[in-house]
Amino acid sequence: MAAAKASKEQKYDRQLRLWGDHGQEALENAHVCLINATATGTEILKNLVLPGIGAFTIVDGHTVSGEDAGNNFFLSNNNIGRNRAQAATELLQELNSDVSGNFVEETPDKLLDNDPEFFHRFTIVVGVQLPESTCLRLGSVLWNASVPFLICKTYGLIGYMRLVAQEHTVIESHPDNALEDLRLDQPFEEFKNHTNSYDLDSMDKKDHSHTPWIIIVAKYLENWLSEHSGQLPKNYKEKEAFRQMIREGIRKNDSGVPEDEENFEEAIKNVNTALNLTKIPSSIENLFNSEQCNGITAQSSPFWVMLRAVKEFVHDEGRGSLPVRGTIPDMIADSQKFINLQNVYREKAMQDAAAVSKHVECLLRSVGKPPESISDKDIKLFCKNASFLRVVRCRSLAEEYSVDSVNKDEIASYMDNPDSEMVFYLMLRAVDRFYQQHSRYPGVYNYQVEEDINKLKVCVNSLLQEYSLSVNIKDDYIHEFCRYGAAEPHTVSAFLGGSAAQEAIKIISHQFVPFNNTFIYNAMSQTSATFQL
């Protein structure tokens, strides 16, 4: 057992550093449905199979064609004539023996006709190269079942993704440049006692130069507050005066030259960080005020139960503040002093999490659920990340496509620049319209390209007219999309496959923040854009 665990840790070492054991566990418990094993579809699955997704099921009623063998690394000439789902499953499974692969030799439309609940069982459904009518049907089924739906399309040199998720909660959003949670403006009792155990004036040379900078700032902040009516340094001038106060604390040698005390220099450098006010981010306040937080029921997810518990903690034990995060940055200090300081924050974080845990217990009992249904480990993780919680809500496809609720302002504002990536969104919608009318994509037959240009132009104009969009689409784009002939170049598929797999992992692991809700990639200019449609 231990050997198997060590082997797995070695195999997945890099990704475990990214999303941890619990993220990997979520991945290994996930079952992903891929609709259509095209070049894009198999690239997405490849990037989920390699990191160790639990299981995948490919739904595809097509047989392998020569074109498939030419642009899809997971299909070969030997597979021509076989079912595409089966052939791709066999080759994808060779990438990782930990992963279970399944296939269904049906079109998604047939499954929707006969067994729509088939799609309810998956963690996420990824639909590739689907016509608009299928996307809308499947989107409705998945929306009602609260199963996330990721739509992907490679069309010539354009890549498209659309995420459809009613509500996606993120506990570990991994923000860049997150502010430290040091509480120096509102020191808790245990920290005050720890700070009071230091006497900078009477310390020997070694201890003085190895005291953690957080302690140095806290000690000098006490002096500052006593001289400034309890007011923290606020503006640049006051902060500079505070830095000077710390600077004067650096000891001098017999010749009056300041000693090389890096910890004091570190304290001076970190004044801005140390003086960050302890406050609840407005995004978290908004979540506290939401209906899901204030109306906990037996159906509420653990996220909302824990959020409500944190809100109650803020009003009670927290005295207006979130639970202490419990981490401190690395710094110049001797090991024991650093560990002692780290333990002060860590123990306070554990106390706060224990208090939140009691609130969770009461809430679960109040809705008739067992108190152990949310683990202490989950509560600790939630408390640690309480400042960075995120909830992503995407609009449904039905809303996006409805004439009454189309996001006209967003489209029009981007189309002020006629070469914005938004033009590709409109062109893809027009191409879908062409497919609905002609049961094929424009330009798939060389001899019809010129004729198709006029037909596609009609589709573009009818789309703009239907949505009352006063925007201009250059003829060049219409010609370009006809020249694409619905081709799926592998280079674009590979890029989109990596991007889509990354978003799927975010959804599965509830870590990092997925895009909301439309992503367009332009391989001609190597640019991309995200739109909220």
N, C-alpha and C positions, 0 to 999 in steps of 0.2 A: 504493500500500500504506500509506504513512505517512498519507495523507489519510483513508483508510478507518479506520485506527486512531484518529486524532484525532476523527473523527466518532463512533466508538463510545464513546470516553472521554467525549465531551460528552453523548452520549445517556444513558449509564449513570452519570454523574458521582456522584450521591448514593449509589448502592448500592456503587460501587467504593470509596467511603470506608468503607463498612461491612464489606465482606468481601474487598476487595482484588482484584487481577488474577487470582490463583489461585482465589478463590471464584467470580468471574465465569466463569472458564474451566470450572470444574466444572459450573456452571449450564448453560453452552452445550454441554457434552458429554452432558447428561442427557436421557433419554427417559422421559417420564412417561405412565403409562396412567391415564386416567380412566374409571371405569365409571359410566355414566348421566349424561347431560348435562341434569340437572335444574337448577333455579335455583341450588342449592348447588354442584353440580358445575361449572357454567360460571363462577360467582364464584371458585371455587378456581383454575380454569385461567386466568381473566383475570389473577389476581394472580401467575401464573407466566409467562404469555406476555409481559406488560408488562416485567418485568425481564430477559427474553431467554433463557428456557429453550430448549434446543436443539431438541427435538421433543416433540410430544404425540400420543397416539393415544386417541381416544374409542371405547369399546366400548358400544354401546347398541342394543338390538333394538326399542325403542319408536318409534312414529310420534308426531309433534308433535300435541298436543291443544290445544283452546281454553284449557284450564287452564294448559298450558305457556306459551302465548303471553301469558297474563295475568300470570304472575309471573316470567318469565325474560327479562331484557333482551337476551339473545342469540338470541331466537326471536321471530317475529312471526306475525300472522295469515296472511301469505303462505306460511308454512312448514307450516301445518296439513295433515296427511296425509303429509308427507315424513318420511323417517327422521330422528330427532332428532340422531343422531351427525353425520350429514352436514351438516344445516342449521347446527348449532352450530359445527362445524369451520370452515365458510366464514366465519362472522362473527367468530369468535375470531382467525382468521388475519389479518384486516384490522387488528388492533391492533398487530401487529409483523411487518414483512416478514422479519426475521431468523429467525423461528420456522417450523419445518416442522410442518404439521398433517396428521393421518391419521385415518381413521375405519373402524370395523368394524361392519357392520349385523347384529350377533348379540347374543344375550343372553350374559352371562358363564357361565351354566349350560351352554349349548350348547357354548361353547368349552372348558369344563372336561370335558365329555363327549368331545369330538372331538380336542382339541389342548391339553391342560393346559400343555404346555411353551411355548405362546404367551406366557404371562405371565412366563416366566423372563428375557426379553430386556430388561425395563424396569429403570430405576434405582429407581423407586418406583411402587407401584400404589395409586391412591386410589379406594376404593369408596364410592359415595354412595347412600343410600336403598336399601340391600340388605336382603333378608330374612335372618334368622339362619342359615338352612340354607346359603345361598350364601356368607355370610361364613365359616362354619366350613369349607366345602369349599375355598374359595379360600385361606383362611388357612392351611390345611394344606399346599397346593401351594406357596405362597410361603414358608412357614416352612422347608420342606425345601430350597428353592432359595436360602435366605438373601436373599430380596428383601423389603425393608420394605413393610409394608401399613398404610395409613392409612384407617381406616373413619370415615365422617362421616354424620351424620343430622340433618336439621332436622325436628322433629316439633312442629308448632304453635309455641309460644313457648319451646321447649327445643332447645338445640343440643348435640350429642354428638360426641365424637371419641375414637377408640381407636387407639393406635399399637401395632403388632405388629412387633417387630424382635428377632431372636435376639440380636444383638450390634451395637451402634452405637458406634464409637470417635470421640472428639472430641479433636482436637489443639488447635484454637483455641477455647477455651470462653468467651473474653472475660469473665472474672469482673469483677464490680463491685468497686471499692475494693481492687484487688490490692495487696499489700504490695510495696514496692520491694525489689530484690535488690542491696543495697549492700555486703554482706560486711564491714561495719566491725568486727564481732565476730571475724571470721576473715579479716583482710586478706590478699590474695594478694600475691606478691612484687612484681609490677609496680606495684600500687597503693601499696605501702609506699615504693618508690623514688620514685614520683611525689609522694607526700606529703612525703617528705624534701627534695624540691627547693624546698619553700616554707619561708621563715623569717618568720613573722608579725611578730616583734619588729623586724626590720631593714627591713621594707618601707616604701616611701613611702606617703603618705596615700591616693593613688588606688588603688594595688595592694591595700592593706589592705582598702579598702571594696569591692573588686571580686573578692575571692577566693571561689570557690564554697563554699557552706555545707558541702558534704560534706567538703571539705579542712579547714575550721575545726573541725568536730566530730571528725574523725580526729586532728587535732593535739592538741586538748584531751583526747581520749580516751587518748592516749599518756600524758599527764601524770597523768590520773586513775588509770590502771592501775598506774603506777609507785608511786603513793601508796596504793593499795588492794590490794596483793598480787595484782595481775593480775585482780581481780574487776570485772566490769562493774557500772554502777549498776543496781540491780534494782528496788527499791521506790520509792514516790513520794518519800520523803524524800531518798534518794540521787540520784534523777533531778533533783530540785529543786536539790540542792547542785551537781550537774554543770552545770545551766543557769546557776547563779550564777557558776560558774567561767568559763563562756563570756562571761557578761554583763560580768564584770570585765575581759575582754579588749578591750572596745569602747574605742577611744581617746577621750581627753578634750581639749577645747580649752584654751587658756591660762587660762580662767576656771574650769577643772575641770568643765565641763559635758560630758556624753558627746556625741560626734559622732553624726551621723545615718548610722549604718552598717547599712543594711537587710539586708546579707548576714549580719551577726551576729544580727540579730533573726530572720532566716529560719532560721539554725542553731538558735537557742533553741527556736523553734516546732516544729522537726522532730526534736527529741531522741528522741521515742518512735519515730518512723519509723526513725531512724538506728540505734537500739539493738535493733531486731528481731533475734532470734536466727536464725542461718542453720541451718535444719533441713529435713528432708524431710517434707512433709505426710503424715499418716497414710493419706490416700486413695491416695497414690503408693506408699507402703510396701505397701499391700494389693495394688496392681497388680503390684509387684515379686514378691510372694509367690504370685501366681496361677499356675495350671497353664499358661496360654497364654504367659506370659512365660518360664517355666522349661523348657518343652518345645517349643523352636523346631523346626519341620519345614519341608519344602519348601512345604507348604500355608499356613504362617503368613503373615498379612497384614503389609505393611510396618510398620504400627503396632506390632505385637508384636515384630518384629525390632529396630526402633529402641528400643523400651522395654527390651528385654534388653541392648542395647548401652549404653544409659544406665545400667542397673543395674551392668554390668561397669565402666563409667567411675567410678561412685560408689565401688566397692570398690578401684579402682586409682588412676588419676590424680586423681580428685576427692577422695580422702581423706575419704570420708563425706559429701560434698556433691554436689548436682546441678550440671550445667554452669552457668556464669555466664550470666545472661540477656542482659547486654550493653547494657541501657538505663538511663538516669538521668533523673530528673525535670527539668523546666525550672527555672531558678533565676536569681537576680540574680548576674551575673558578667560580666566583659568577654568578648567573643566568643572570643578566642583561648584564654583559660584554660578556658572551658567546653568548647570543642572538644577541647582537649588531654586534659581529664579524661574526656570522652565516648569519646575514642579508646582510652584505657587500658582501659575496660570493654569496648568493642567488640572490641578485639584479643584480650583474654582470652577473650571469648565465642567468637571465631573459633578460637582455639587449642583450647578445650574441644570445640567442634563437630568439629574435625579429628580429635581423639583419639577421639570417639564414632564418627566415620566409619570409622576403622580397625577398631573393634570390629564395626561393621555389615558391613564387607567380609569379615572372618573368619567371621562367622555365616553370611553368604550362601554363601560358599565351602563351609562345612561341610555345608550342605544341598543342594549342587550347583546353586546359582543364580548367575548372573553378578553380580559386585560392582556393576556399574553399574545394576542393576535398581532401586536406590533412589538418587535423585540427592542430591548435596551440598546443593542448595537445600532439599530436603525435610528433610534431617537438621538443617540450621541452624534451620529453622522449628520442628522437634520439640524441639530443645534449648532454644530460646528459651521455649517453652511447657511445659517439663517439669514445672513446679510445678502446672500447671492442667489436666493431661490428665484426661479423663473417659471412662468406658465405661458406656453405658446398655444394660441388658438387660431386655427386657420379657417377661412371661409370654406363652405362646401362648394363643390363644382357646380351644383345646381344654382347656387347664389351667383357665382362668378359669371355663369353663362346666361343668367336671366336678364332680359331686357330691362326689367324694373330695378335690378340691383347691381348692374355692371359698374365697375369702378371707373367711370368715365373721366373723372378729374385726374386720377393717377395716370391713365393712358394719355390723355391730352397734354398733361404737363411734361411728360417725357418726350412726346412727339413734337414739342417745340423744336427739338433737334431731329430733323428727318432721318438721321443716321444712328439714332439711339437704338440700343438693343431691343427696345419696345417694338420696333418695326418687325422684328423676327417673330415676336409673339403674335402680332396681327397676321403675318403671313402664314404661320402655322395654323391659325384658326381658319384662314381662308382655304388653305390646302385641305383641312378636314371637311370643309363645306364642299369642296370640289369632289372629294371622295364620296360624300353622301349622295351627290347628284349623279356621279358617273361610275361608281363602284370600282374606281382605280385612282391612282395618284397622278397628278399632271407630269407629263414628260417621260413616263415609263416606256413609251414606244417612241423611238427616234423620229419616225415618220409623222408623228402627231404633235411634235413640239410646238411648231408655229401656231397650229390650231388651238393647242392647249393654253398658249399664252393668252389668247383672247378669252378663253373660257375662265381661266384663273382670274383675269382682270375683272370679269363680271362677278366672280365670287368675292373678290376683295371689295368691290364697290357695294355689293349687297350687304356685306358684313358691316361696313362703315355706316351705311344708311340705316340698317336695322338698329344699331346702337347709337344713332344720332351723333356720330363722331366726325367733327369737322377737321380731319387731318389729311395730310397728303402722303401717299406712298409712291415713291418713285417707280417708274416702269422697270428700272434696272433690277429691282428686287423681284419683281414678277418674273422677269426673264431668267434670273438666277435660280429661282425655285423650280422653274420648269426644267432648267438644265440639270438640276440635281436628280430628277427622276426618282425621287424617294430612296436614293442610294444611302447606304449605311457604312461610310468609310470606317475602317477599323481604328484609325488614329483618333477620330472623334469619339467612337464608341469606347475606346480605352480610357480616355479622359473622363467621359461621363460615367463610365463604370466605376472609376475610383471615387468620383464625387458622390455618386448615389449610394455606394456602399458606406461611405463615411457618414452620410446622413442617416442611413438605416441603423448604423451602430449607435449613433446618438439617441435615436428613438428607442432602441432595444435596451441600452444601458441606462437611460435617463441621466446621462452625463453629457456635458457640453450642450450648447443651444443650437437646435436645428434652424434652418432658414425658414422664413415665413413670407410668402408661400410659393413664389415662382422664380425659377433660376434659368437664365438664358446664357449659353456659351457661344461665342462667335469665334470659330477656329480660323477664320480669315485674318482677323486682327488680333487674335489671342486675348480677347477681352471677355468679361462676363458681367452680368448685372443681376440683382435680385429685386423683384417687384412684389408689392402686396396687392393682389388682385382679387 
